[in-house]
Amino acid sequence: MAAYDAICFDLDSTLCESTQDAASLLESTFERAGCDPFCTPADLRAAVPDLPTAETDREFYEHLFTEVTRRAGVAPDLAPTLAANYLDVQEPTAVRFRPGAQPALEYARERASVALITNGGRKTQTRKLRSLGIEDAFDTHVFTEPSAGILPKPNAAPFERALTDLDVTPDAAIHVGDSLHADIAGANAMGLDSAWLDTGRDDGPSEHEPTYELASLETFETIV
C-alpha cells in the first residue's frame, strides 16, 4: 500500500457528475437549432482530445461542435449556434457527488495535501465546487487558464502547478481521474502514480496504463 504526500483529484466525472441527462441536453441543443441530431454524447467525448485549447467555455464548445460537424460531414457554420444552445440548456451547478467521492475526499484530506486539477475554467468549476460544498476542501486549485500558461491535461503545466503549490515531488503524489487521455496520460508523463476511475464509458482503446484502476471511489481507501 502506497503512502503519498499529495493526492490530486479531477472534478468532472471523478468527484462529481451532472444531474442533467447528456442525451436530453444534446437533443434540446439540436431542437433549438432546428436541425436533426447528427451526433451523440459519446461522439462529443471522442472529439475532445483533438480540440485546440480554448480560452472560454463558449470557445471550447464552438471548437467541439466544429469538430463533430466535420466528422459528421455537416456544414460547420452550425457550430456557433449549437455551442450557444448547449450552453443555454446546460446548468453547471446541477451536479452531485459520484458514489464514494465525498468520503474519499475526506479520507484524502486526513492523510495528505490535496489538489484539484480540472480541465475547466475557474468561474464554471468554482460554481460546481460551491454547489457541492467543497470549494475550501483543497490545498490548491488548478484550473485551465491558457492565458497564464495552464493548458488542459494531459499538458504538464497543471500538474507542475499543483506540485509546486504543494511543494511535493512527482514520486510522492498520485492523481485520480476518469480520463485515460487527460488524467492518466498526463500524470504518467509527469511521473505521478495514477488512479483511473472506470465510469463505464466506452471511450475506445488507449495505450495509457494507470497505476491503479477503480470501479468506484468507494474503494479509494485500498490504494492510499
C-alpha positions as CSV (number, residue, x, y, z in Angstrom):
1,M,0.0,0.0,0.0
2,A,1.4,3.3,-1.1
3,A,1.7,6.5,1.0
4,Y,1.6,9.9,-0.7
5,D,2.4,13.4,0.3
6,A,-0.1,14.8,-2.2
7,I,-3.4,13.4,-3.6
8,C,-4.8,15.2,-6.7
9,F,-8.3,14.9,-8.0
10,D,-10.0,15.6,-11.2
11,L,-13.5,17.1,-10.9
12,D,-15.9,16.3,-13.7
13,S,-17.0,12.6,-13.8
14,T,-14.5,11.9,-11.0
15,L,-15.7,13.7,-7.9
16,C,-19.0,14.8,-9.4
17,E,-21.4,14.1,-12.1
18,S,-24.1,16.1,-13.8
19,T,-27.7,15.5,-12.8
20,Q,-28.7,16.6,-16.3
21,D,-29.1,13.7,-18.8
22,A,-26.5,14.1,-21.5
23,A,-28.7,12.8,-24.3
24,S,-31.5,15.1,-23.4
25,L,-29.1,18.1,-23.3
26,L,-27.9,17.3,-26.8
27,E,-31.5,16.7,-28.0
28,S,-32.6,20.1,-26.8
29,T,-29.5,21.7,-28.4
30,F,-30.5,20.3,-31.8
31,E,-34.1,21.2,-31.4
32,R,-33.3,24.8,-30.6
33,A,-31.2,24.9,-33.8
34,G,-34.0,23.4,-35.8
35,C,-31.8,20.6,-37.2
36,D,-31.7,16.8,-37.0
37,P,-29.3,15.3,-34.5
38,F,-26.1,14.1,-36.1
39,C,-24.0,13.1,-33.1
40,T,-24.3,11.5,-29.6
41,P,-22.8,12.4,-26.2
42,A,-20.2,9.7,-27.0
43,D,-19.3,11.5,-30.2
44,L,-18.7,14.7,-28.2
45,R,-16.4,12.9,-25.7
46,A,-14.5,11.3,-28.6
47,A,-13.8,14.6,-30.2
48,V,-12.4,16.3,-27.1
49,P,-8.8,15.0,-27.4
50,D,-8.5,16.6,-30.9
51,L,-9.6,20.1,-29.9
52,P,-7.4,23.2,-29.9
53,T,-7.1,24.9,-26.5
54,A,-9.9,27.3,-25.7
55,E,-9.8,30.4,-23.5
56,T,-13.6,30.3,-22.5
57,D,-16.4,27.8,-22.2
58,R,-18.0,29.3,-25.3
59,E,-14.9,28.9,-27.4
60,F,-14.5,25.3,-26.1
61,Y,-18.0,24.3,-27.3
62,E,-17.5,26.1,-30.6
63,H,-14.4,24.0,-31.1
64,L,-16.2,20.9,-30.0
65,F,-19.2,21.3,-32.3
66,T,-17.0,22.4,-35.2
67,E,-15.1,19.1,-34.8
68,V,-18.2,16.9,-34.6
69,T,-19.8,18.7,-37.6
70,R,-16.6,18.0,-39.6
71,R,-16.6,14.3,-38.6
72,A,-20.3,14.0,-39.5
73,G,-20.0,15.8,-42.8
74,V,-22.3,18.6,-41.6
75,A,-21.9,22.3,-42.5
76,P,-19.6,23.8,-39.9
77,D,-21.5,27.1,-39.8
78,L,-23.9,25.3,-37.4
79,A,-21.2,25.1,-34.8
80,P,-21.6,28.6,-33.1
81,T,-25.4,28.2,-32.9
82,L,-25.1,24.7,-31.4
83,A,-22.5,25.9,-28.9
84,A,-24.7,28.7,-27.8
85,N,-27.7,26.4,-27.5
86,Y,-25.8,23.8,-25.5
87,L,-24.6,26.5,-23.0
88,D,-28.1,27.8,-22.7
89,V,-29.5,24.4,-21.6
90,Q,-26.6,23.3,-19.5
91,E,-26.6,24.2,-15.8
92,P,-23.1,23.9,-14.2
93,T,-24.5,23.8,-10.7
94,A,-26.7,20.8,-11.4
95,V,-24.1,18.3,-10.0
96,R,-23.9,15.7,-7.3
97,F,-21.1,13.6,-5.8
98,R,-20.2,10.4,-7.6
99,P,-20.6,7.3,-5.4
100,G,-17.9,7.3,-2.7
101,A,-16.5,10.7,-3.8
102,Q,-17.2,12.7,-0.7
103,P,-15.8,10.2,1.8
104,A,-12.8,9.6,-0.5
105,L,-12.0,13.3,-0.5
106,E,-12.4,13.5,3.3
107,Y,-10.1,10.4,3.7
108,A,-7.5,12.0,1.4
109,R,-7.6,15.3,3.4
110,E,-6.8,13.4,6.6
111,R,-3.7,11.8,5.1
112,A,-2.1,14.2,2.6
113,S,-2.2,17.6,0.9
114,V,-5.0,17.6,-1.6
115,A,-5.2,19.3,-5.0
116,L,-7.9,19.9,-7.6
117,I,-6.7,19.7,-11.2
118,T,-9.5,20.2,-13.6
119,N,-9.8,20.8,-17.3
120,G,-12.3,23.6,-16.8
121,G,-12.3,27.3,-16.3
122,R,-12.2,28.9,-12.9
123,K,-15.6,30.5,-13.0
124,T,-17.6,27.5,-14.1
125,Q,-15.7,25.0,-12.0
126,T,-15.9,27.1,-8.9
127,R,-19.7,27.2,-9.2
128,K,-19.7,23.4,-9.2
129,L,-17.5,23.3,-6.1
130,R,-19.7,25.7,-4.3
131,S,-22.8,23.6,-5.2
132,L,-21.1,20.6,-3.7
133,G,-19.9,22.5,-0.7
134,I,-16.2,21.6,-1.3
135,E,-14.8,24.9,-2.5
136,D,-12.5,25.0,0.5
137,A,-11.7,21.3,0.6
138,F,-8.4,21.6,-1.4
139,D,-5.0,23.0,-0.5
140,T,-4.7,24.2,-4.1
141,H,-7.0,24.6,-7.1
142,V,-5.6,24.3,-10.7
143,F,-8.0,25.4,-13.4
144,T,-7.4,25.6,-17.2
145,E,-6.0,29.1,-17.8
146,P,-4.3,29.3,-21.2
147,S,-3.5,33.0,-20.8
148,A,-1.5,32.1,-17.7
149,G,0.2,29.1,-19.4
150,I,-2.0,26.5,-17.7
151,L,-3.1,24.3,-20.6
152,P,-5.6,21.5,-20.1
153,K,-4.5,18.0,-19.1
154,P,-2.6,16.0,-20.4
155,N,-0.3,19.0,-20.7
156,A,2.3,19.0,-17.9
157,A,1.5,22.5,-16.7
158,P,-1.5,21.8,-14.5
159,F,0.4,19.0,-12.7
160,E,3.5,21.1,-12.3
161,R,1.5,24.0,-10.8
162,A,-0.2,21.7,-8.3
163,L,3.0,20.1,-7.2
164,T,4.8,23.4,-6.9
165,D,1.9,24.9,-4.9
166,L,2.1,21.9,-2.5
167,D,5.9,21.6,-2.5
168,V,5.7,17.9,-3.4
169,T,7.8,15.9,-5.9
170,P,6.0,13.8,-8.5
171,D,7.1,10.5,-7.0
172,A,5.3,11.4,-3.8
173,A,2.0,12.2,-5.5
174,I,-1.0,10.4,-7.1
175,H,-3.6,11.8,-9.5
176,V,-7.2,10.4,-9.6
177,G,-9.3,10.9,-12.7
178,D,-11.7,9.3,-15.1
179,S,-10.0,10.1,-18.4
180,L,-7.2,7.9,-19.7
181,H,-6.3,10.6,-22.3
182,A,-6.2,13.6,-20.0
183,D,-5.8,12.3,-16.4
184,I,-3.8,9.1,-16.7
185,A,-1.6,10.1,-19.7
186,G,-0.8,13.5,-18.0
187,A,0.0,12.0,-14.6
188,N,2.1,9.2,-16.1
189,A,4.1,11.6,-18.2
190,M,4.9,13.7,-15.1
191,G,6.0,10.7,-13.0
192,L,2.9,10.7,-10.7
193,D,1.2,7.5,-9.8
194,S,-2.3,7.4,-11.3
195,A,-5.7,6.0,-10.4
196,W,-8.2,5.6,-13.2
197,L,-11.9,5.7,-12.2
198,D,-13.7,3.5,-14.7
199,T,-17.1,5.1,-15.1
200,G,-18.3,2.5,-17.6
201,R,-17.9,4.7,-20.7
202,D,-16.6,3.1,-23.9
203,D,-14.0,5.7,-25.0
204,G,-12.1,3.3,-27.2
205,P,-8.7,1.7,-26.8
206,S,-5.9,3.6,-25.0
207,E,-2.2,3.0,-24.6
208,H,-2.2,4.7,-21.2
209,E,-1.9,2.4,-18.3
210,P,-2.9,3.6,-14.8
211,T,-1.1,2.6,-11.7
212,Y,-4.5,1.6,-10.2
213,E,-8.0,1.0,-11.6
214,L,-11.1,1.8,-9.5
215,A,-14.6,0.8,-10.3
216,S,-15.8,3.3,-7.8
217,L,-14.3,5.8,-5.3
218,E,-15.9,3.7,-2.7
219,T,-12.8,1.5,-2.8
220,F,-10.4,4.5,-2.8
221,E,-9.0,3.6,0.7
222,T,-7.5,0.5,-0.7
223,I,-4.9,2.4,-2.7
224,V,-3.8,5.1,-0.3
